[in-house]
Amino acid sequence: MSDETIMPDIDDAAAAAAFRRLVAHLRHRTDAENIDLMGLAGFCRNCLSDWIAEASAERGTELSKDAARAAIYGMSYGEWKDRYQGEATPEQLQRMKDSLAKNA
């Protein structure tokens, strides 16, 4: 399978709009904790932050880790954690570990 088959060419403006919608959705759904996202999908808000920072660097625009996280969270990561992040359960940690193994 070619990359084109797996991911057809999407207009940059449409991709950017979809990404912004995803970020807005995740900002609204603070009940969807990162540990759960990692356990189910293998990525979380921090991954999106890293990806946007990497994509920015590839295009010649440096974006610090803190700035990238603020762009995704809509506030500093520390503030988001204080407001919304609970203590991870052993079950959540195991799901995340299992999910990460699938990504390897």
C-alpha positions in Angstrom: 0.0 0.0 0.0 1.3 3.4 -0.8 1.1 6.4 1.5 -1.4 7.9 -0.9 -3.7 4.9 -0.4 -3.4 5.0 3.4 -3.6 8.8 3.6 -5.0 10.4 0.5 -3.8 13.9 -0.3 -5.8 16.4 1.8 -5.8 20.1 1.1 -3.6 21.8 3.7 -6.4 24.3 4.6 -8.9 21.5 5.2 -6.3 19.5 7.3 -5.6 22.6 9.3 -9.3 23.3 9.9 -9.9 19.7 11.0 -6.9 19.9 13.3 -8.2 23.1 14.9 -11.6 21.4 15.3 -9.9 18.5 17.1 -8.0 20.8 19.4 -11.2 22.7 20.2 -13.0 19.5 20.9 -10.2 18.3 23.2 -10.2 21.6 25.0 -14.0 21.2 25.6 -13.8 17.6 26.6 -11.6 18.0 29.7 -13.2 14.8 31.0 -11.3 12.8 28.3 -8.1 12.5 30.3 -4.7 12.0 28.5 -4.2 8.6 30.2 -7.5 7.4 28.7 -6.7 8.8 25.3 -3.3 7.1 25.4 -4.9 3.8 26.5 -7.5 3.8 23.7 -5.8 5.6 20.8 -2.1 5.7 21.6 -1.9 9.4 21.6 -2.9 12.3 23.8 -2.8 16.1 24.0 0.9 16.0 24.8 1.5 14.0 21.6 -0.4 16.6 19.6 1.8 19.3 21.3 4.9 17.4 20.3 3.7 16.9 16.7 2.8 20.6 16.3 6.2 21.6 17.7 8.0 19.2 15.3 6.0 20.3 12.3 6.7 23.9 13.2 10.5 23.2 13.4 10.4 21.4 10.1 9.0 24.6 8.6 11.6 26.8 10.2 9.5 28.1 13.0 10.7 27.1 16.5 7.9 26.5 19.0 8.9 25.7 22.6 7.4 22.7 24.3 5.5 25.0 26.7 4.2 27.1 23.8 3.1 24.1 21.9 1.3 22.7 24.9 -0.4 26.0 25.6 -1.6 26.0 22.0 -3.2 22.6 22.4 -4.5 23.0 26.0 -5.6 26.6 25.7 -3.7 27.3 28.9 -0.4 26.2 30.5 0.0 22.5 30.9 0.5 23.0 34.7 -2.8 24.9 34.9 -4.6 22.2 33.0 -3.2 19.4 35.2 -4.2 21.3 38.3 -7.8 21.8 37.0 -8.6 18.6 35.2 -6.1 15.8 35.6 -6.8 13.1 38.2 -4.6 10.4 39.6 -4.1 7.5 37.2 -5.5 4.2 38.3 -3.6 1.0 37.8 -6.0 -0.1 35.1 -5.5 3.2 33.2 -1.7 2.7 33.4 -1.9 -0.8 32.1 -4.2 0.2 29.2 -1.7 2.9 28.3 1.2 0.4 28.5 -0.6 -2.0 26.3 -1.5 0.7 23.8 2.0 1.9 23.6 3.2 -1.6 22.9 0.9 -1.6 19.8 2.5 1.6 18.6 6.0 0.1 18.8 
